[in-house]
Amino acid sequence: MTGRRELWEVTRFSGQRRGFEPQCDCYRTDDPPTLHLLLELPGVDPGAVRVVAFGSALVVSGVRERPHPTGARYQQVEIEYGPFERRIELAEDVGADAATAIYEAGMLRLEVPLR
């Protein structure tokens, strides 16, 4: 042992991490009446994202996997990886069945018609 330790051996960097909470912008338009949501999901595989209308909320969940480069020895670990779930409470009734989603450049754009 050389006295150097890997980050996962240091107490504050080891243990279970909770993942991350994506940032979200939400706004509405009147013509047509639509709720627009924009979520930051950089590094997330679009196939790992799930969007569900649940009661008066929209729940976006998934996982951002940490890459495991062969032979890597991390010197700094700041990016949060793992499962995530973002619950957005809706102030108005929406037509979730007619919602559209576009994932581009790490951003998930949802357009949900208002009832």
Secondary structure as UniProt FT lines:
FT   HELIX           7..9
FT   HELIX           11..13
FT   STRAND          24..30
FT   TURN            31..32
FT   STRAND          33..40
FT   TURN            42..43
FT   HELIX           46..48
FT   STRAND          50..54
FT   TURN            55..56
FT   STRAND          57..64
FT   TURN            70..71
FT   STRAND          82..89
FT   HELIX           96..98
FT   STRAND          100..104
FT   TURN            105..106
FT   STRAND          107..114
//
